[in-house]
Every structure is written in C-alpha cells, then in structure tokens.
C-alpha cells in the first residue's frame, strides 16, 4: 500500500496500546511508562486506543490452568484455536489467539513488548510457549498496530508482561478434576523467587518455574460425544446423523467389473452377509446397502494428554539512573499425546487369494465372478490400536538489551534470539511399511475377521509391525535487533509534544526434516524445507497535546520484506516486498469523567513463507465427495470418497493490506461506576486465498486445472487429487462493538465489585475462497470456512471481598447460531434429508472462594461450570474427530472442581 508523502510529513508513528515496560524514574519524577504499540513513554492514563487488561488478581481468580484457557474467555477473542482439536488435526496442541474473529495470522503476540518465534512458517505464536507463572498481567490492544510493529498486527496485539523487581519467593500448587469419571484431571505447581532491589541494590534477578500435567478425556466418557452414529430429533422427526467410517472391521469390500454397465460396482460387508450383524463398534451403513460403518468417535480421546514445563528468568542491572541492562530467558517444553481412531487402510484383494475365496466369491453371482476386474477393501486396523502421535515442542527465547535516559530522551535497544522447535513422533497404531506389506502378501491376518479374533501368532506379528519413532522435526528461528527512542521536541498549548523513532531488523528461518518417509504404510512423504527470510522496518511517532483536552498522535512505518532463500535448492523464491502503513489517533476529554477517542489507519501482513515457496505436496484429504469427472479412469470405486489434496505456493504473492478505524468513549458519571464502548471496523484486501473444495466441485470443468491424477499412498492406485494453490484474491470485512460496565459498592461488611463486558459483531463477511467479489459470511451461523462468528459474547465478573474470605462469580455467554447443513437419515421414511440445527446459546457459571490465612498463605477453591451444562449439539464436521458438539466453542469437561494454594516467603 502506498503512503502519501504529505501524510509522512504530517507525523510519525501510531498508538497501539498495550503496556510494555515501566520506566523506573527517580522518586522525585513523575513515573512514565511505554505503552505497547507506542514508542513514547508517558504518564499512565486512558489512551486514544482501546486496551483490555487482565490483572494478576484476575488471572488467579479465573481458575485457568494455562494461558490459552485464560485468553479464550475474553469476549474480544473469536476464532481461537484450542488444544482439543489435536484429536484428528495433527496440530500437536498448537494453540493460537485470534482477535475479533479476524484470524490468528493477524493477531500479534508479544512477550514484554517483543516478538517471540512463531510455530511454523507463518506468524502465529503457540501460546503454550508463554510462561504463565511469570506473568504479572496481560494487555490486549483491540486495534491494529502495523504502523509500529509491521506485519501481523492487523487485528491487534496481545502483550504478556512478566513480573519485575520481585523480592522473595512464592510457591503455588493447584489440582482440578471433573465431576464425571473417566479422566480430564489436571494439576500444576510453580515456584518463583526474586532477589535484589533495583533501586537499592541496583540489580534484580527473577526465576520462575512451573510444571503442568493434563490427563486425557475419552469420548466414550461423555454421552454427548461418545459416538459417530448420533440419533436426534428435529422438528418432531427422528433422524440419525451417521459419521461412521466405511473403513470398518470386519472390512467392507468393493468389487469392480469389466462391464460396469452390466455389472455396477458392488460394495458389501462379508461379515454382515454371513452373520446378519456388523459386529462390535460398527453400525449398519445408512448410505450403502449391505455395508457397515465403524464408530471411530467411540475410540478417540476428545481432550489430549499433555505435560508442560516452563522456566523464566529476568535479570536487571542498574548502572546508574540513566543506564540499565536487562535480559529475559523463557524456556518451555510442551509434551502432548493425541490418540485417535485406529488406522483406516485401503487394501487390494488378489482374486487368487484366500481372502477372495473365503469372503468375496460366496457373495457374487456366476456372471459377476466371470467379470471381476478389481477387488478392494476398506479396513480398520483396530487390532493395531489407536493412532497415537506425540509432539514435543521446545520454545527457547532470549533477550539482552539496555535502556536509559540521554539528554532528556528515553531509549531502549535489545537483541532477540527465539526458537520454536518440535519433534513429531508416532507411538502407536501406525504400521511399518515393509512388515505390513509382508503380512498382506502372506495372508498373515484376515481383514474380514471380527475384532479380537486374530490368532496368537498374528497378534505377535501385529505387535512387531507397529512403528514407533520420529516422523519429522521442524523449527522456526527468529533473530532480531531493535532500537527506539522518544523525547520532548516542542511545546503546545496542551503540553510538550513527544517524538518517537525506532528501527528493527528480523531474520526468520523455517526448517523441516522428515525422518520416516517410506517407513510407514500408507504414509504420504513429508517434504523437507530450509527457508529463510529477512525483514526490516523504520517507524516514527508524534504525540501532540494540541490543547488541554485534546491529544492527537500520528505514526508512519516503512517495511521491507526480502525474497525467500531456499537452502535446499540454493535459489531465491518470490519477490522483494515493501509496505508503508500509517495511523492517526486522537483523544478528547472535555471533563474528568468523559472521554472520546478514535483512530484511523492501515496495516499489512506479509505472506507466510510456504504460501510463496511451497512445492506441490500432500495436504490431507477432502471431505467425502463424488468423483469430479464421472466415468473417468481416476474415479474411486465408492460413490462418495475422500480424494487426496495437494497444496502449493505462489511466488508472485503480494502482502495483504488493511484499512481500519475505531471510535469510542469512556464515561465515569460517579467515582465507583464507569462504562464505555468502541466501534471498530477492519477491511482486508489482497488476502491470500485458494479455490475451495466446494467451489471446485460445483464446477469441475471450470477448475479442471486444479485436478490432477495422483498415486494413493497405500495402494499406489491413481485417483483424482485436488490442488489447493495460494493466490492474492480474497477480501474480508469485520465490524463490531466492544463494550463494558465496571462498578464497585462498599458494604458494611466488605466491597462488592463487578464488571460486564462483551463484543457485539455487526459484520463478519468474506469472499468465497478463490474469488474476489463473491461475498458470504459466518455471522451467527457456520459459514463456508467451517467456522462461526458469534453475534454476542459476554462475560460477567462479580466479586465480594470481606477480608480474609472472598468470593467471585464468573459467567461466560456465547449466543446461539445456525449449525452446518448436514445430511441425516429420516428413520420414518428411510430417506436422507438435509437439515440445519439451531445451536442454542451456551452459558457457564464458575465460582471461586479465597481464604487468606495470613499474609503468606492463601487457599482458593472453585467450581467450573456450576450447573454442569453440556455442550449443545452440533453436526459440524472438520476441526478434529469429535462428534456431536463443537470442541472449539465449548468445554467437554463439564462441572469440575479445583483447589489451589499459594505460599509467599
């Protein structure tokens, strides 16, 4: 986006407002702080941009066991990715924040005002890397901040501020368990200690360590989540939502014939035809006569098992009043194991094998036997166990810098080295390629046998054929240096004008190394990457107190994003990019009790490295679909089947661009009550998009170039595959209102305080994937992006402080929405119908009681989801293997109890 020269001359750097670092001036000076999104230190006051702050007390009172859980309940958070979706998405428990449903890629996450390494090739930070025990407070800027931070801050900024100048120690421990049996309990313990007083001793050292453990929760232990075969009542009719898998045990078979017109494909389950029953964990298929469907959901864990260790250290050394050296170290290891349904396997059955003679031939007519072309089977490898993937994520973050005062100007500079590395391991359920193919060749097991009926010798062969080891390692490394300064430049009627200047340089590298290619049966090869990109930016900011009641600020920034260096091919990819952004903001406060504020500006986001440089690689499978080109050689035998997906980059991509504004007010009519609201609006153009499956399948001829024959990994057979290719084409528009009420009232026996906050979405629309002007939305319903933009999200906090014993109530509310359109079977007519459920609103209430034994010792106990509210029924698909509810928006734990203790010394 081009920036006018006149605007550049106008002024210089915006306010994106989330506290960063407190300037410890001498006792005779007024304390000034640097606010996140601004480079200018100032006296703390309500700013020109909206900031939501989560204090230390609110963090403890929430009962949250991790940073992700804490942020997820902020009304402004929508589109949040959660750890539960590790059940079937291969996410490894990666949890990302998303402000205003604009998306995780557009929400910048900082630690003490500086970037940390993302997970993957993009910009989204895994919140599991944040050291919760070291957090003093969290501040959330709900307005764009590209004019200070550059790329990725279109939706806003989340800044985690750690404890500073702590003296003494603190030990904390907590245990949480659901009321219902079956798993899901968690516990944590932490230790923090600080010594040295920065003002008196000229140094301070803080150390903080925390260990967390979370046990898994199985789907079968929750009635609303235990099956793929879901009965329901809708408009007075009884239906079944069937999400069972055609890969069953015993296996389903499909026979293809040479004369397909005379003998159409025949799909059946030999076990069902022999016994009249589909067997354990299977249901009679509603889509294919004589076939069975496997209840895969009954076998999964809907909340994964995990362990987390975090270590944080902050060191400060004050040389004198004008020079302080500092350093941060944040180390974490997150160990998550996700268990999903046993492996679905596609088999080719030899006509001369015992499999054919015993299980296929008896169910074919003489004419069919003479015309057999090919026999395939879809099998569930239940006897190999669930597919277990363990992901070890190590995050290492180091900052070393200095800050001080020089000739009346504040300055701050630092070096950053940050790395996020993961190792993905398969530790159960996946078969070694050579061993499993030998078993197939030798007829060592019978895919048409029921669960648990294999021989003792076969069970040993199965045990020996299970793969256990690493499948890939990947890492993202960030190296950076930044410097900024601010000071007074001239005087206006309202006070001194301040100028802020800054520069930063960042170097990103993303590497991925496969370690199991060719070793696992039916496993698509993982590509190797070695990508590198450098960026630098310059910004300036001017704060103008025009008159006593009016403050105006302006900011401008220039960024340069280099081409991508490919270390494997020794080439460069893409193009050098440049972006200029600006922001203007103002606050007008005619009285002490009333303030009006607003801002207008632009933003940008650089494309992820793989969006530019990724070669055509395997990218999962489509949802079940008919053949895009019927009666061609590359159609799968079944009428509905999952086709392979491939994805690739585009070297001609440009940065995404945004235009946005906010306008709001704050009003405090009496000393113990205030309220306010901010209208925000964000438009993004030039978004990186791709033609969606739905669009391509609606008109395959138009998008024929996106379909290509590709070999199926398990059988080597050639079928159609769909190519998802990056392009600059999309647009989006998001608009809403953030509002809040805050008050407190002194009683004879204590103080009653409360806050009610919410976000009301007015618009959440976007162009359909692969189009630039075909608009749709997800507001109040599940959209084509398979997500919901909630019209209303609200949170009520009420606290009663009575001295040693205090109580707090928290109520979280999400409005209802229209569900995914789903195909169901009408049990009365036997016909399939398309229905759309109305998912009701979801409200939970939590309670916490605190007893302060003395100044050193405190005990807290609480109940989450007091009324044991079940997640409402949803027929959505995707985003994990869970069924019957949406794990992104609800909590499967239901009512749970926790107790925690804190001891200071």
N, C-alpha and C positions, 0 to 999 in steps of 0.2 A: 504494500500500500504506500503510495507516495504521500509525502508530507510537505505542505506548503512552506516556503521559505519565511513568509510573514509570520506563520504560526511559530516557527523556530525562533524568530526574533522576539516573539511575544513573551515566551518564557519556557519554562525549562523543566520540570520533572514532576510527576503526579504524586498524589497521595493514595496509596493502597495501604490500609491502616491496620496493622496487627503488631502489637508491641514486640520489640526485638531485644533491646538491651538497655538496662538502666545505667545512666551516667552518674557515677558516684562523685558529685562535686563536693567541695568543702562545705562544712556546716553553715557557713555564712552565706552561701549561694543558694539561689532557688534551684531545686532539683529539676533537671531536664532529662528527657528520655528520647530515644529514637523510636519512632513508630514504624511498624512493618509496612513496607510499601513506600516509605518516605526516607530520604537520606538526611533529613534535617532534624536535629534534636530540639525539643521544645518542652514547655511546661505541659504536663498531662492535663487534658481536658477533652470534652466531647468533640470529635473531629468532624471534618467535612464528609467523611465516608463512613458507611455502616460497619461496625465491628461487633461481633458477638464473642463474649469472653466466658470461658469456663474456668472458674477459680479452683484453687486447691480444695476448698471445702466441698464444692460441687462435684469434683472428681471423686472424692471419698464417699459422698452421700449417694452417688449414683449406683454404687454396688457393682460397677462394671469391673470385669476381670481382665480387660485388655483395652488398648487404645481404640481399636476398631469398634468394640461394643459401645464405648463412650461416645464416639463421634456419630455413630449410626442413629442415635436418638435426638440429634439436633434437627429441628424442623427444616432447616435450610438444606439438609443433606437428602438428596434423592439420586437414584442411580448407583447407589453404593454397592460394591461387590463384597460378598461375605465369604467366610471360610467354608460354610456349609456346602457351597457349590463345588467344592473339591470332589464331591461324590459324583463323578462322571464327567468332569470338565477338564481334568488334567491340570488344574490351576495350581496345585501344590499348596493350597491355602493362601494364595496371594490375595490380600485384601487392600482395596483402594478406595479413596474418598472421591465423592462427586458432589459438587455444589449445584443446587438448583436444577438437578437432572440434566445439566449441560454435558456432563461426562467426565470420567476420571482423567482423560487425556488433557483436559482443560483446567484442572484444579491443581495448583502448585502447592507442594508440601515442603515446609522448611523446618529445620531444627536450629533453634537460636538464630533465626534470620538467614540461614544459609542453606543452599540446596544439599540434598543427600542423593546418593546414587539410586536411580530407579531400578526396578526389576524388569529385565527385558530390554528391547532395543528402543523403547519409547521414552516416556517421561513419567509414567505413573509409579509412585513410590509404594512399596509394600509396607503398610502400617505396622506389620509385625516387627519391623526393624526399630521401632521407636521404644526407648527405654521408659516404661510407664512409671517406675518407682522414682525416677529422677525428675519427673515433670512437675513444675510449680504451677503452671497454668497453660491454657490453650487459648489462642485468639484467632478468630475466623473472620477474615475480611470477605464480605459477600459482594464485592465489586471487582471489576477487572484491574489488573496490575501490570500489564505488559510494558507500560511506559517506564517502570522501574526495573522489573525483573526480566523482561524479554519474553521469550516463548513460554507457553503453557499456562499462563495466569489469566486466561480469558474469563473463566468463571469466578475466580477469586483465589485467596491464599489461606492456607492453614499453617499457623506457626506454633510449634511446640517450644515453650520456653522452660528451660530447666532451672533447678534451684541454684541460687547464688549466695555466696558468702555464708554458708551454713556452718554453725558451730555445734558440736555434739553429735550424738547418734540417735538412730531410730530403727526399731525392728518391727516389722509388720507381718502378719500371717492371716490367711483367710481360707475358709472352706465353704463350698457351695454344692448343694445336691438337690436334684429334682425330687418331688414327692413321689412320682411314679417310679417304680423299679425299672431296672434294665440298663442303667448307665447314664452318662452325661454329667457325672460329678466332676468338680474341678477344685484345685487348691493352689495356693501360691504363698510364697514367703519372700520377704525382701529385707535388705539391710542397707542403711545409708549412714555415712559418717563424714563429718566435715571438721576441719581444724584450721586454726589461724584466722585472725580477723583482718580483713583487707585494710581497714582504716588504722588499726592499732599496730598490727604485726607486719603490715604491708604484703601479706600473702594469704591465700586461702586455698585449701585442697578439699575437694568433694569426691567421695567414692560412693557408688550406689550399685548394688547387685540385687537381681530378682530372679526367682525360679518359678515357673508356672507349669502345671500339668492339667490336661483335659482328657477325660476318658471318652470313648466313643459312645454314640447313641445309635441303636439299631432301629431300622424302620419297623420291624415286627413288634417293637415295644411301644408303638403309638398307633392307636386304632385309626387315626385319620391318615396315616402314612404307610400302612403295612402291606399294601397290595397293588399290583398293576391292573387288577380286574376290579373295577370300582363301581358298585351299584349306586344309583342315585335316583331321586325323584325330582322331576322338573315339570311344572305346570300340570300336576296331577297324574303324570305318566311315569311309569317305572322304566329306567334305562340302565344300561351298563356302558361305562367308559372303559374300553379294552385297550390297554397299553402293553399287553403281554407281547413277548417276542416270538417270532416264528422259529428262532433257534432254540429248540426245545430238547428235553431229554425224557423219553426216547426221541430220537431225531425225526424231523419231518423230511420227506423225500419228494423230489420233483423229477418227473420223467419227461424228457423231450423226445419227440418223434420226428422222423424224417418227413413224413407227410403231415405237417402241422394243421392243415385244413381238415383232413380226415380224422386225425388223432390230436386234438389240442393237448397242450401241456397238462399233465396230471399230477397234482400235489396232494399228498395224504400222509398220515402218520401210521406206520405199520403197527405200532403198539396199540393204537386206538382201534384199528380194524381187527386186531387179534383178540383184544380183551374187552372192547367197548368202553375203556377208560383211558384218559390221558395221563394218569399217574400223578404221583406226588409233585406238588409245586407247579402243576400245569392246569390249564383250563381249555375247554373245547373252544377252538378258534371261532370267532364271530365273522371273520372275513373270508375264510377258506373252508369249505366243507371237507370233513374227514381229517382236518389238520388240528394241531394243538398249539397252544401258546404258553410260553414259560413265564412264570410270575417272577420276573427278575427283581422287582422292587422289594419283595419279601426277603431278599438275600443281602441287601445293601446296608451300609451304615449311613444314616442321614445327617449325622454330625461327626466329624472325624476326630480321631485321637491325635493329641499333639503335646509337645513339650517345648518350652521356651526358656532360654537363659539370656539375660541381658546384663551388661556391665557398662556403667557410665562413670566417667571421671571428668571433672573440670578443675583446672588449675589457673590461678591468677597471681601475678606478682606485680606489685605496685612500686615501681622505681621511685617515683615522686608524684606530686599532684598532677603532673602533666603527661605522665607516661606509665602505661600498664601493659604488661604482656599477659596473654591468656592462651589457653589450649583446651580443646574438648576432645574426648575419646568416647565413642559409643560402639560397643561390640555386642552382637547378638547372634544367637543360633536358634533357629526355629525348625523343629523336627515334627513333621506331620505325616501320618499314615492314613490314607484313604482306602477303604475297601468297598468294591463294587461287585456287581453280579459276575459269576463265573464266565469265562471266555466264550463268546459265540464263535463257532467255527463253521466255515463252509467246506464241505468235502465233495470230492468227485468219486463216485462209486463205479468201480470196474464191473462190467457186465459178467465177467468170468469169476468174480469173487464170491465168497460165501455170503457176504452182505447181500448181494443181489439175489442169490438163490434162496436165502432164508427169509428175507424181509421185503423184497421188491417183487420178485417174479410171481409169488402167490396171488398178488392183487392186480395182475394185468391179464387182459384177455389174450387169446391166441393171436389176434391181429395186432394187438399192441406189442406183444413180445417180439413179433417178427419185424417191427418197425422202430425199435428203440434206437435213438440217436445218442442220447447222453443222459446220465443219471447224476443228480447232485443231492446233497443232503445238508440241512441246516441243523447244527448240533450244538448243544450247550454242554461245555466241558465241566459239568458240576463236580465230578469226582476229582478234579484238579484243585478245587477250592475257589474261593473268591479271588478276584484280581486285586492284589494289594500293591499299592505304589507308595513308596516312602520318599519324601522330598526333604532334603536337608538344605536350609537356606542360611547362609552366613553373611551378615552385614557388618562391615568394618568402616568406621567413619572417624576421620581425624581432621582437626582444625588447629592451626597455630597462627597467632596473629598478635597485633599490638593496637592500642587505641590511646588517644590522649588529646591534649589541647596544645595548639601552637598559634601564637599571635592572635588569640581570640577565636580561632577556628577549631572545631572538633574534627577529629579524623579517626579512621578505623580501617585496618587492612588485614588480610589473612590469606593463608594458603589452605586449600582443602584437598584432601585425598579421601575418596569414598568409594567403596566397592560392595556390590551385591552379587553374591555367587551362590549357585545352587547345584546340587547333585541329585538327580532323579534316579531312584532305584526301584526295580521290580522285585518284590519279596514274596510273591505268592500268586499262583493261578495262571501265570504265563508259561507257555510250553517252549522248551528248546526246539529249535527247528529240526535239526538232524534226528534227534531222538523221537520226536513226534511223527515225523515222516516215516521213520522205520516202523513205528507201531502201526501206522496206517498200511504200509506196504505188507507187513507181516500178519495183519489181521489180529494184532495183539489185544485189541479191545473191540467191543461191539457198540457202535453208536446208537443201535436200535434197542439196547438193553435199558431197563429202568434204572433209576437212581440206586446206587449202592450194590448192584448185582454183579459187578466185575469180580473176577477171580482174585485169589490172594496174590498170585504171580503177577497179574495185571496191575493190581494196586501198588506193588513194588515198582513196576516199570513206570507207573504214573508218578510216583514219588521221585524217582530218579530223573524224570523228564522235565521237572519244574525248574524254570530259570530263576536264579537268584543273583542279582548283581546290578551294577550301574548301567543305565541306558544312555545317559547324557550328562554332561556338565555344561553350565552356561554362566557367564558373568558379565556384569556391566561395571565399568570403572569410570569414575569422574575425577578429573584433576582440574583444579581451578585456582585462580587468584583474583582477588577483588580489592578495590580501594575506593574510599569515599570520604568526602569532607563537606562540612557545612559551617556557615558563619553568617554574621550580620553584614549587610552591604550598604544599606542606606536606611533613612528613617522616613516613615509615612505618618499621616495623622493618627493612625491606629497603633503605631509602634514600629519596631525595627523590622525591615524586610530581611529575609534569610535566603541565602543561595546554597543549594546543594549540588555537588558534582560527583560523578562516580564512573568507574570503569570496571569491567570484569571480563575474564577470559576463562573459557571452559573447554576441556578436551574430553570427549566421550569415546569409549571403545566398548564394543559388544562382541563377545566370543561365544561360540557354541561348538562342542566337540562330541560327536556320537561315540558310544562305546559298546553298542550291542547290535549294530547293523549286521543282518544276515544270521543272527544267532537265535532270534525269537520267531516262532511260527506265526505267519500272517501279519508280521510287523513291518509297517512301512519304514523305509530307511529315513533316519533323521539327518538333515543336512548339516554341514559344518559351516560356520561363519567366523569371519575375522574382519569386523567393520570398525572404522574409525572416522570420527568427525570432530572438527574444532569449531567453536563459535566465539565471537567477542562482541561486546556491546559498550556503548557510551551513553550516559544519560545526564541530564541536568534538571534541576528543580528550583522553582522560585516561589516563596511563600510571601504573600503581600497582605499585611493588615491595613487595608485601604483606609478604613475609618474605624472608630472604636468598636462598632458592632459588625463589621463586615471584613471577612478574611477570604482572600482568593489565592488559589495556588495553581500552578501550571507545570507541566512536565513534558519532556520530549526525550525519546530514546532512539538510537540507531543500532541495529544488529546486523552482523554479517555471519552467515552460516556457510561453512565450506563444503565442497564436494566430499563425497564419502570415499575413503580409501579402502579398497578391498585387499586385505592381506593375503588371501588365498590365490586370487587371480593376478595380484600385483597390478591392478588397474584402478582407475577412479570411476565413480558412478554418480550420475545425477549432475546437477549444475550448482555453481555458487549462487547463493540466495542472499538477498538483503531485505530488510524490513525497517520501516520507520513508524513509530507509534507516538501518540500524544494523549494527554489527559488534562482537562481543565476541571477544577472543582471549586466550590465556594460554600461558605457557611455564614449565615446571617442570624445574629442573636440580639434582637432588639431589647429583650428583657432577660433577667437571670433565669426565668422559668420557661422560656420558649426559644427554640432554635429551628431554623430552616436550613437544609443543606442539599446539595446536588452535585452531580458530576456528569461529564460527557467525555468520551474518549474512544480510542481504537485499540485493538490488540491483534496478536498474530500467534500462530503455532506452526513451528517447523514440522514437516512430515517426519514420521518415525523412519529410522534407517532402513528397516526391512520393507516399508512402503515404497522406498525408492529402489533398494538393491536386492530384494529377494528374488532368487531364481524360481522357476516353476517347481513347487514342491507339494507333497501330500499335505492336506489340511483337513483331515477328518472325512466325514460322510454327510450327505444330505439327509433331510428327513425322508420318510418313505414316500416314493413318488412313482408314477407311471413312467414308462420309457419315453424319453423326449422325442424320439423318432421311431414310432411303432413299426414293427415288422422289419427292422434292420438287424444286421448281424450282431450288433453290440448291445442289444436289449437283454436285461436279465430275465431268467425264466419266470420268476414270480410277477404277478400283475403289478403289485406295489413292492418296491425295493429301495434300499439305500444305495445311492451311487457315490463313488469316490468324489471328493472335492480336491481341487488343486488351487494353490494361491501363488501369486507372483507380484513383483513390484513394478514400478514405472519410473524410469529415470528422468522423466520430464515434469515430475510433480513440482508444484509451487507451494509456498506457505499458505495456510489457511488464514483468513482475515476476519476481524470482527469490528462491529460498531456497537457501542453500548452507552447507556445513561442510567443514572439513578436520581431520584428526587425524594426527599423525605423530611420528617420533622421529629422533634422531641419536645414534650411538654411536661412540666412538673408544676401543676397548679398548687400543690401543697408539699411540704417538706418530706412527707413519707409516702408519696404516690407519684408515679410518672408513667407515661406511655408514649409510644411513638410508632411510626411506620415508615417504610421505604419502598417506593415503587422502583423496580429495576427492569431493564429491557436489554436483551443481548441478541444481536443478529450476526450469524456467522455465514460467510460465503467462501467459495472455493474449497469447500470441505473435501477431504479425501474420502472417496466413496467407492462402491463397486456394485455392479449389477447383482441384484438379489436373486436367490433361487426362485422365489415366487414370480418375479418379473420374467426371468429367462424361461421358465416352464410355461408361462402364459402364451409366449410367442417364440418357440424354439427356432423357427425359421429366421426370425429377425436377429436372434442372438446365436446363430449357428457357429460363429467363430469362437464362442466360449465353451463349446462342447468338443471333446476330443476322445478317441479311444485310449484306454489306459488299462494296464495289466492289474488285475486284482492280486493283492499281496499273498493271499493264502493259496489260491489255486493257479495263478498265472493266467487265468482266462481274461480275454479282452472285453471290457464293457465301456459304456459311455462314462466319461468323467466331466465334471463341471469346473470351469476355471473362474476363480474369483480374482479379478485384476484391479489394482488400485488406479484411481483417476481423480483429478480435481473436478468435481461436478456438483457436489451437494450443497444445500443451504439448510439453515435452521433458524427458527425464531423462538425465543423463550422469554416469557414475561410473567412477572408475579409481584406480590407484595409480601414483605417480611414485616411482621408487627409484634408488639409485645406490651404487656402491662406489668408493672412492678410496684409493690407496696409493702408496708410493714405497719404493725399496730402494737403499741405497748399495752400489755395487760397487767393486772396486779401481780400475777404470778410468773410473767415471762413476756416474751416477744413473739408475736405471730407475724410471719413474713410469707409472701407468696409472689409467684411470677407466672404469667400465662403468655406463651409465645407461640407463634405459628407462621407458616408460609402458605399463601394462597396463590395457586397458579392460575394465571389468566390465559396463557397460551403456551403450548409446547409442541410446535409443529416442525416438520422437516420434510425435505423432498425424498421421495422414494429412492432407494438405493439404485444408483446408476442413472438418475435423472436430475435435471437442474430446475425443473419447473412443475413437476407433478407432486403436489403437496399432500401430505397426510399428517396425522398426529397420533399421540398416545395419551391424550389428556382424558383422564377418567376411564380409560379402557386399555386393554392390551393392544398395542399397536403392531405394525409390521416389523418393528425392531424387537419384537418379543419382550417388551418392557412396558411398565405402567408409569405414567406421570400422574401423581396423585394431586387432585384438586386441593385438598386440605390436609396438612399435617400440623398437629398441635401438641404442645407439651405444657402440663401444669405442674408446678412445684409449690408445695406448701410445707412450711417448717414451723415448728413450735419449740422455742428454746426456753427452758425453765430452769437453767442452771446445770446441775450435774446430769440430769436426764433430759434428752431432747428427742423429738420425733420428726419425721419427714415423710411426706406422701408425694409420689410422682405418678402422674397419669399421662400415658402416651396414646395418641389417637391418630389413625390414618383413615381417610374417607374410603368408602366403597368404590368399586369400579367394575366395568364390563370385562368379563373374562375372555380368554381366547375362544374363538369359534372352534368347536370340537365335534368330531363325528362319533355318535353313540348309537347303540342298538336299542330300538324300542322293543321291550320284551313282549308287549301285547301283539304287535303286528309282525315282529321278526324282521323289520326293515331298519336300515340305517338312516339316521337323520342328523342334520347339523343343528346344534343348539349353542347358545351363548348364555352362560350363567351370569347372574349379577352377584359379584362377590361382595358381601356386606362389609361395613366398616369394621375396623379392628382396634379395640381399646384394651389396654392392660393397665393395671394399677400396682404399684410397688410401695412397700412400707419399709422404713428403716428406723430403728431406735438406737440411740447412742447413750452410753453411760460413762461419764468421766469419773473414774475412781479417784484420781488425783492429777496433779499437773503432768505426771509422767505416763500414766497408764489410762488407756481408753478402750472400751469394748463396744462393738457395734454388732447388731443382729438385724436381719431383714428378711422380707418375703418378696420375691419377684412374682408378678402375675398372681396377685392375691386371689382372684376369682377363678383361677385355673382355666382361663379362656383358651379354647382350641383355635389353632389357625383356621380361618374359613376355607371352605372347599374351593379349589381351583383346578381346572382341567388343562392348565398350561403344560406345554412340553418344552424341552430345552433347558439350559442353565442348570444342569445336574440331572441325576437319575431319579430324584424324589418324585412321588406321585400323590395327587390328592390335595396338595397345598403348594404354596409358592415359598420356598425357603429364603428368598431374597427379602421378603417383607414381613415375615413372621418368625416366631420363636418356637421350635418344636419341643423345648424343654418343659413348657407349661409351668405350673406352680413349682417354685424351688425356694429353698431356704439357705441362708448363709449366715456365717458368724465370722467376725474378724476382730483382731486385737492389735493394738499399737502401743509400743513402749518406747519412751524417749529417755535418753540418758546423756 
